Structures are given as structure tokens and as C-alpha cells.
Amino acid sequence: MSVQITMFWGKRADVRSYPPPLGSLYIDPDGMGSGPHLSLLFGSDMPLDEQVVIADRVLAAVQRWRDDTVEKATRERAAQKELAEARAEIARLKGETGGAQ
């Protein structure tokens, strides 16, 4: 069975986890508690070692997602800084030439 659920993160997103024996991860993208949310649970018969393997895979994927987001934000900040510097240089050069084009 395959199910795709798309939820967009809000500024008040809430993510909580609970240790065994409950062993669950709760994701509320809106942080309101009343909208769509996702609860991930391990079956009570799943050995803890298997839970750790799955949790490690989830952690690695979330870490990659975070790192990719940080990298993109860093590139965008650098591009914005370069653009601002270029605009300042253009303004300076126009000032030197009296604004002639």
C-alpha cells in the first residue's frame, strides 16, 4: 500500500517524540493540534534494535534535508550580498561619472 500525504510547514510547527515503550514520533506542521498531523509508531512487537535502525535512517534523511536547506540558504545569502555589492559599485561608478550613461 502506498499513500502520499503532503503537508506544508508553518512557523509554529511542532515535532515531538516519545521513548519506548510508546516509541513514537509526532509531527504537526501547523503546530495547532487541530489540523492534519502525522504520528509514526513502532509496533509493540518490534525489537528495540530494529527500532534503532529505522530511527537512524529517519535521522539521516532529516539531517540531509536540513543540511541541504542550510546550504541553499547560505548560497542565497551570498548571492544577495554579491548583488548588493554590485549595485553599490554601480552607484559609485555612476556618481564618479556624474550619472552619465
N, C-alpha and C positions, 0 to 999 in steps of 0.2 A: 504494500500500500504506500502511495506517495501523496503527500499533502504539502502544498506550498501556502505559507501564510506570510503576508507582507504587512509589516507594521513600521511606522515611522517614529523615530526617536523624538521625544520632546525634551525641553530644557529641564523638566523635573523627573526625568526617567528614574526608575527605581529598580535596582537589581539586588536581590538578597539570596543568600544561600543558607542551608541548614545542614548540619552534620548528621552522620548516621546516628541512629537507625533510620531517620527520615530521609536523609541523603538527597536533598532536592535543591534545585536552582529555580528561582522565581524572577521573571523579567516582566516589568510593567513599563512599556515605552513612554506612557504619558505621565506616570507617577501619580495617577489619580485614584487608583484602586478600583475604579468603576468601569474602565474601558477594557479593550482587549488586552490580554496578558498571556504569558507563556509560562507554564510550570513544567519543569523537567524533573522526573523522579526515577530513581532506580527501583527495580522490583525488590521486594523483601528477600527474595531467594538469590539475588546476585551477590556473589562473594565480594568482599571489600577490595581485594586485589584487582578484580575486574573493574570495579567502580573507579579505582585509581587510574587504570589505563584509559578509560573513557574520559575521565576528568582531565587527564593530561592532554588528550587530543583536543578537547574543547579549549583548554587553556592556551595551547599552542596556536590554535586558529584565531582566538580572540587577540592574542599578543601580536600575531602577524597583521591583523586588521587594524589594531591600534598603531603599530609601527608604520604601516602604510599611510595611515591618516596623518600621523605626525610628519612623515616625510613630505607628503603633499602640502601640508600647511607651511612647512619650512620653505619649500620651493616657491609657494605663492607669496610668502612674506618677502623673500629675496627678490622676486620679480617686481613686487610693488615698490620696494626700496630702490631698485635699479631704475624703474620708471620715474620715480620722484626725483632721483638724482639727475636723470637725463633731462627732465623738464626744467629743473633748476639751472642746469648748464645751458639749455636753450635760452631761457630767460636772461641769464647772464650775458650770453653772446649777443642777444638782441639789444640788451642795454648798452653794450660796448659799441654797437653799430648804430645806435640811435633808433632802433626798431625797424630799420630798413629790411626789406625782404628781397 
